[in-house]
Amino acid sequence: MKLTRPGLWAGVAVALVFTLVALAEFWMGRLWICKCDKVLLWYGYTNGSGNSQHLSDWYSFTHVIHGFMFYGLLRLFFRKLPVSIRLILTIILEGAWEVFENTSFTIERYRAGTIALDYYGDSIINSLSDIVFCIFGFILARKFPVKVSLAFVIALEIGLGILVHDNLTLNIVMLPFPIESVKNWQATPALVPFSPPE
């Protein structure tokens, strides 16, 4: 049976990327779920042992922004492509990022150049959830007018900066070019507790 509906192609892409990401990360030694043997809907401590191990956390919002960015860039440079194809490309790009983000090289860069001293990679379920958040961002970007999308992304970035002293912009800057003064600021108390109480 031929797949003719764009939604079916997108569904196949999601299933394929999820499978490949899960297998690649498993091969790299990532755990399926948190080593605490729990799967939480939300984990709110940016430097706790459960960060990047559960279904969502503060960094899930940065993956929503990924969706906005991919939508905007693909619309700008590949406007003639159907939205369904752009969504499939977004899923592939986000899946590739998740695998790269969980390589030993990137993990060590995060630990050396940011405040994520106890970061040892995402759980597989967290990576797959991040892809879902990216898809959600893509869908929102398609629905929102450009000005609303820009305002929404800026609000998320400012909100994350205030609440947890981190956001996508800082991640992009600090990963290749660590700035000591920014790292020191990130280590100062933010509105959201940095680590869970003992």
Secondary structure, DSSP 8 states (H G I E B T S, - for coil): ----SHHHHHHHHHHHHHHHHHHHHHHTT--SS-TTS---S----TTSTTTTTSS--TTHHHHHHHHHHHHHHHHHH-TTS-HHHHHHHHHHHHHHHHHHHTSHHHHHHHHHHSS-TT-----HHHHHHHHHHHHHHHHHHHHS-HHHHHHHHHHHHHHHHHHHS--HHHHHHHTTS--HHHHHHHTS--SS-SS---
